[in-house]
């Protein structure tokens, strides 16, 4: 009976970055020379599977369990007004609160050090638009009463982008998750008025 051999699962950029960070920590305490660190770092960035990354740290002890540290959380609050924010680095958790106002959070140019992020959006008679990078995996959950929450991000076949969990709670409002260009969205606009 022939053994079914499945191809190795591909890794994401976030997993490569994590491996390089771990190698850097071992270099910082003297377990790796500078040359060894640079060589392994190059191989980490070229790695395609978990097995290839595992070889790079197989002869190193596991990192000690990190002390529990508070999650990085940012707030975006709009009360009878609006906010726009573009992030360079996505925090582990972002809280958006809109009360008779609106917020626009742009994560398209952000890096995701943890490989994922959580956005909790609460809209009361207001709304939020969350822009995510192309190829991101989006999990939308929550509840809407007299409003709506929508995920307009196209589903990729084998997306290796960051995982973004959106928890949307709307009352007479809504939360919209999108990707792509704002210009493309604006061009769509309203149809021209009928000719008389």
Secondary structure, 3 states (H helix, E strand, C coil): CCCCCCCCCECCHHHHHHHHHHHHHHHHCCCCCHHHHHHHHHHHHHCCEHHHHHHHHCCCCCCCCCCCCCCCEEEEEEECCEEEEECCECCCEEEEEEECCEEEEECCCCECCCCEEEEEEEEECCEEEEEECCCCEEEEEEEEECCEEEECCCCCCCCCCCEEEEEEEEECCEEEEEECCHHHHHHHCCCCCCCC
